[in-house]
Every structure is written in C-alpha cells, then in structure tokens.
C-alpha cells in the first residue's frame, strides 16, 4: 500500500477514515506527521511522505501533529501471514510494556524465537527496530497523558513506562525539540477523583450499542456491568516486576468523535499500557470494518440484513474470567451462567472499593482457583456448580498457571484450541468460543452453536460450515452477525 503515493495522497486529501491508523503522512514543509483524517489544510503531494506507523514517521524526523493527534489513531488491523502475525504479536507486547526497560529478551522468549529473529521480522513489517517502536509508544502515551490529564509530569513518566523523569525529558527533547510541559493541554478533563480519562480511536462505522448489549448480557454481577452508554468493571493486573494491582475502569463513546473514552482509577496507572491494550482488544478497536464487510456482504444473499457493517468481534478484558464463564455456561442459559460466575466471584474473589454502584469484587485469579485444589467440587458444589464443571475449571486454572496454553493473541489459535480440548470437559464449541473472544481469533466458526443453527436454519451444521468457508478469514465476525440477527446475541454464552 505504501508504494502507491498517488493513492495514499488521494485518501489523505479525502480525509478517508478507512485509512486512519493504516498510514501516516509526514509533511516536509512543517516537519510534522498527521493522520489521514487530519483537518489541517492539505499540503502539496511533493511535500508528503507516507509511513506505515507513527514510529516510522518519527524515525524519519517528523513530530506528531497537535491537531489530529496521531496517538489517538486506531491500531493496525490483525495480520495474516505467520511473519506478519509474529511482528503483530511483538508490537502488542511492546505496547503493553511486557519487557523490562528496553530489553527485548522477555518478549522474544514469550514469542518462542530469538531476539535476532524477532528484530528481523519486526523490521520487515514495521520498518523500525522494536526498541524504537517501543519508545514511540511510550512517547505518544505520555503525550496523551500530558494533553488530556492533570497528572504531574513525574507520574506521566512512570505511567508511560519511562522509569524516570530524566529519561522522559531527554527523549522529548531529542524527538520533538520540546519539553513535556510544552504539550500540556488546556481545559483538561479528569475522570473524577483519583482517575484519569484518555481516548482511543476506531474506524467507523462502530456499532457500540451491539457490543455493549453483548457484554451486558454476560456481565458478572459485582465484577462488571454494561448499560446502553458505557461498560465498567474491576480489574486485576500484574506489573512487569510481578506486583499485583487491583482497580477499576470505564469505557464509553466520546461524543462527536470516532473515539472511546477510557476512565482508569489511579491504582491501575502503573499498568496503564496493559489496561489500554486490553480495552483495544475487548472492543476490537483495530478492526477494519470495510475489509470485513467486503467479504461478509454475501451473507445478505441468505437473508437481507443478516450482515451489518460495523459489527465488532467482542473480546474480553480478562481471559481466565471469560473462560470460566464459558465453562459454566455449557448447557445452561446466559443468565444462569452469569449467576454462577457471580457466586464464584463473591465467594472466592477479592473485595474492592471502587465508588461505582454495583462494582465491588475482583474475580478470582487462576492462582486463587488452583489453590482450592481437589476440594473444588465440594467448594463450588455449594454454589450450584456441577462436579464435572468444577474439575474442568480447576484444570483450566492450572493451565493458566503453567502457561501451557497461550490465551493472549497466539501465533496459531487452532493449535491452542487443541490444547484446550485436551482438558476434560472442554469440547470444540467451548474451545472455539474461548479462542474467538480471548485470543482474538477472527476466523473462529461455531457451526454447532444453537444461535448459529437457528440463524441459518434449515441448514445442517455441516452445510453451514461448508457455506462459511467463503467467509474466511472473518468467520468470527459472521458468527457475531448471526447472533445479533436473533436479537442482541442472546443465544450465545
């Protein structure tokens, strides 16, 4: 795409939102780089250079535009080839701050490759070294915090992952020729006492009501809730040093903009990159809705309106929490599964003061559940969970603890699904559902799902699966559209 300068300039000139986050434009006459949707006056094509990432634009010596704010651009769509997938996973881990400082050893080890191989593949895909990409992520997060919040600069440095104020100041001067305080915004908005609010962009159209309805129907009382306007929840996250933090967050639409506002309690600021990355995954903010619809529009030949552009693939904030709920929901209703999950949270989770109505528990961690041990059938049985499902949840917790299954953007979700089905009590449907929501597997197809069968009646599951071959690699989005055609996706866990 970056080789066709005329096409890129045409998209830039048209302020085409489909390309937002897909490329950035460096303007030689000003020394700044912009998003394709920037409202500033358009420069001549001769003054434009095009880059695949903000990091690449900064490597070329450009500074971020203060008007369109490149830090708010949507993420890149999910990659396809194995090499692209590896680079995409590495980028996501860097964005979350998985490594220690600027060291890449931990990220490469998690990816199952050498640092040298990861660096080579990353350079081919992103055209910048991984460390440079990481530094740009930190700079842009710091810029966002400086613009949108009143956090002291030292707290901005810590939350963005710099480790010291000196390092933040030095990198700002080196890259932007400015100090951090030069980016302080006017009329900053807070998220309330002890909280901050930041924005994350998406490519329109975005059917937020559908995803809020989906999450709301599956919300675990005390842990999360969703209205027709926002989603809120408690959270448990671990720092790079292994320290566990608990807190809360809220997500809702920013009026008049293609953005979601994310309000985060102050206790989660040390893991802010993790929080934002998980929100991006849960709300599928990297999706390219036009690319998905181009493939799935043929669903409307089956029944008009079966596929609606802008539908997102609902992810999850906490993979273990979601996987437990999926196991609980086998052969019971959505509401019954939520009731059982809420009982587990109340009995084995941790209390948390949030100041938010209805939110006061943190769901138990895999370690909490694994510690129950072989007595789990009796302990969970008192809550109404069957012995078989209790033992399945115990094995699931042990799998999370061992790290034997990659529940977070794996290279090959189908391989991880095989590991899941090796756990007694987890079949193909449950493994596919977990892969779709926890692993971001866009091609998961749940042909035996009750809602899918109902939406595609009178086709048999085999006939539906053969029909769905034409919907690759977006069969997960097809499933969501099928669920929503029945009314809010109520027929799925």
Secondary structure as the mmCIF struct_conf table of DSSP 4:
data_model
#
loop_
_struct_conf.conf_type_id
_struct_conf.id
_struct_conf.beg_label_comp_id
_struct_conf.beg_label_asym_id
_struct_conf.beg_label_seq_id
_struct_conf.end_label_comp_id
_struct_conf.end_label_asym_id
_struct_conf.end_label_seq_id
TURN_TY1_P TURN_TY1_P1 UNK A 2 UNK A 3
HELX_RH_AL_P HELX_RH_AL_P1 UNK A 5 UNK A 13
TURN_TY1_P TURN_TY1_P2 UNK A 14 UNK A 15
HELX_RH_3T_P HELX_RH_3T_P1 UNK A 17 UNK A 19
STRN STRN1 UNK A 20 UNK A 20
TURN_TY1_P TURN_TY1_P3 UNK A 21 UNK A 22
STRN STRN2 UNK A 23 UNK A 23
STRN STRN3 UNK A 24 UNK A 27
TURN_TY1_P TURN_TY1_P4 UNK A 28 UNK A 31
STRN STRN4 UNK A 32 UNK A 35
TURN_TY1_P TURN_TY1_P5 UNK A 36 UNK A 37
BEND BEND1 UNK A 40 UNK A 40
HELX_LH_PP_P HELX_LH_PP_P1 UNK A 41 UNK A 44
HELX_RH_3T_P HELX_RH_3T_P2 UNK A 45 UNK A 47
STRN STRN5 UNK A 48 UNK A 51
BEND BEND2 UNK A 52 UNK A 53
HELX_RH_AL_P HELX_RH_AL_P2 UNK A 54 UNK A 59
TURN_TY1_P TURN_TY1_P6 UNK A 60 UNK A 61
STRN STRN6 UNK A 63 UNK A 64
TURN_TY1_P TURN_TY1_P7 UNK A 66 UNK A 68
HELX_RH_3T_P HELX_RH_3T_P3 UNK A 70 UNK A 72
BEND BEND3 UNK A 73 UNK A 73
HELX_LH_PP_P HELX_LH_PP_P2 UNK A 74 UNK A 79
BEND BEND4 UNK A 81 UNK A 81
HELX_RH_AL_P HELX_RH_AL_P3 UNK A 82 UNK A 95
TURN_TY1_P TURN_TY1_P8 UNK A 96 UNK A 97
BEND BEND5 UNK A 99 UNK A 100
TURN_TY1_P TURN_TY1_P9 UNK A 101 UNK A 102
HELX_RH_AL_P HELX_RH_AL_P4 UNK A 105 UNK A 111
TURN_TY1_P TURN_TY1_P10 UNK A 112 UNK A 112
BEND BEND6 UNK A 113 UNK A 113
HELX_RH_AL_P HELX_RH_AL_P5 UNK A 115 UNK A 126
BEND BEND7 UNK A 127 UNK A 128
HELX_RH_AL_P HELX_RH_AL_P6 UNK A 130 UNK A 148
HELX_RH_AL_P HELX_RH_AL_P7 UNK A 153 UNK A 160
TURN_TY1_P TURN_TY1_P11 UNK A 161 UNK A 161
BEND BEND8 UNK A 163 UNK A 164
HELX_RH_AL_P HELX_RH_AL_P8 UNK A 165 UNK A 176
BEND BEND9 UNK A 177 UNK A 178
HELX_RH_3T_P HELX_RH_3T_P4 UNK A 180 UNK A 183
HELX_LH_PP_P HELX_LH_PP_P3 UNK A 184 UNK A 185
BEND BEND10 UNK A 186 UNK A 187
STRN STRN7 UNK A 190 UNK A 190
BEND BEND11 UNK A 192 UNK A 192
TURN_TY1_P TURN_TY1_P12 UNK A 193 UNK A 194
STRN STRN8 UNK A 195 UNK A 201
HELX_LH_PP_P HELX_LH_PP_P4 UNK A 203 UNK A 203
BEND BEND12 UNK A 204 UNK A 204
HELX_LH_PP_P HELX_LH_PP_P5 UNK A 205 UNK A 205
HELX_RH_AL_P HELX_RH_AL_P9 UNK A 208 UNK A 217
TURN_TY1_P TURN_TY1_P13 UNK A 218 UNK A 218
TURN_TY1_P TURN_TY1_P14 UNK A 221 UNK A 221
STRN STRN9 UNK A 222 UNK A 222
TURN_TY1_P TURN_TY1_P15 UNK A 223 UNK A 223
STRN STRN10 UNK A 224 UNK A 226
BEND BEND13 UNK A 228 UNK A 229
STRN STRN11 UNK A 230 UNK A 238
TURN_TY1_P TURN_TY1_P16 UNK A 240 UNK A 241
BEND BEND14 UNK A 242 UNK A 242
STRN STRN12 UNK A 244 UNK A 253
HELX_LH_PP_P HELX_LH_PP_P6 UNK A 254 UNK A 254
TURN_TY1_P TURN_TY1_P17 UNK A 255 UNK A 256
BEND BEND15 UNK A 257 UNK A 258
STRN STRN13 UNK A 259 UNK A 265
HELX_RH_3T_P HELX_RH_3T_P5 UNK A 266 UNK A 271
HELX_RH_AL_P HELX_RH_AL_P10 UNK A 272 UNK A 282
TURN_TY1_P TURN_TY1_P18 UNK A 283 UNK A 286
HELX_RH_AL_P HELX_RH_AL_P11 UNK A 289 UNK A 296
HELX_RH_3T_P HELX_RH_3T_P6 UNK A 297 UNK A 301
TURN_TY1_P TURN_TY1_P19 UNK A 302 UNK A 302
BEND BEND16 UNK A 303 UNK A 303
TURN_TY1_P TURN_TY1_P20 UNK A 304 UNK A 305
BEND BEND17 UNK A 306 UNK A 307
TURN_TY1_P TURN_TY1_P21 UNK A 309 UNK A 310
BEND BEND18 UNK A 317 UNK A 317
HELX_RH_AL_P HELX_RH_AL_P12 UNK A 319 UNK A 328
TURN_TY1_P TURN_TY1_P22 UNK A 329 UNK A 331
BEND BEND19 UNK A 332 UNK A 332
HELX_RH_AL_P HELX_RH_AL_P13 UNK A 334 UNK A 348
BEND BEND20 UNK A 349 UNK A 349
STRN STRN14 UNK A 350 UNK A 351
BEND BEND21 UNK A 355 UNK A 356
TURN_TY1_P TURN_TY1_P23 UNK A 357 UNK A 358
STRN STRN15 UNK A 359 UNK A 359
STRN STRN16 UNK A 361 UNK A 362
HELX_LH_PP_P HELX_LH_PP_P7 UNK A 363 UNK A 365
HELX_RH_AL_P HELX_RH_AL_P14 UNK A 366 UNK A 370
TURN_TY1_P TURN_TY1_P24 UNK A 371 UNK A 372
HELX_RH_3T_P HELX_RH_3T_P7 UNK A 373 UNK A 375
HELX_RH_AL_P HELX_RH_AL_P15 UNK A 376 UNK A 381
TURN_TY1_P TURN_TY1_P25 UNK A 382 UNK A 384
HELX_RH_AL_P HELX_RH_AL_P16 UNK A 387 UNK A 402
TURN_TY1_P TURN_TY1_P26 UNK A 403 UNK A 403
BEND BEND22 UNK A 405 UNK A 405
BEND BEND23 UNK A 408 UNK A 409
BEND BEND24 UNK A 411 UNK A 411
HELX_RH_AL_P HELX_RH_AL_P17 UNK A 413 UNK A 421
TURN_TY1_P TURN_TY1_P27 UNK A 422 UNK A 422
BEND BEND25 UNK A 423 UNK A 423
TURN_TY1_P TURN_TY1_P28 UNK A 424 UNK A 425
HELX_RH_AL_P HELX_RH_AL_P18 UNK A 428 UNK A 438
BEND BEND26 UNK A 439 UNK A 439
TURN_TY1_P TURN_TY1_P29 UNK A 442 UNK A 443
TURN_TY1_P TURN_TY1_P30 UNK A 447 UNK A 448
HELX_RH_AL_P HELX_RH_AL_P19 UNK A 450 UNK A 455
TURN_TY1_P TURN_TY1_P31 UNK A 456 UNK A 458
BEND BEND27 UNK A 459 UNK A 459
HELX_RH_AL_P HELX_RH_AL_P20 UNK A 461 UNK A 468
HELX_RH_3T_P HELX_RH_3T_P8 UNK A 469 UNK A 471
TURN_TY1_P TURN_TY1_P32 UNK A 472 UNK A 473
HELX_RH_AL_P HELX_RH_AL_P21 UNK A 475 UNK A 485
TURN_TY1_P TURN_TY1_P33 UNK A 486 UNK A 491
#
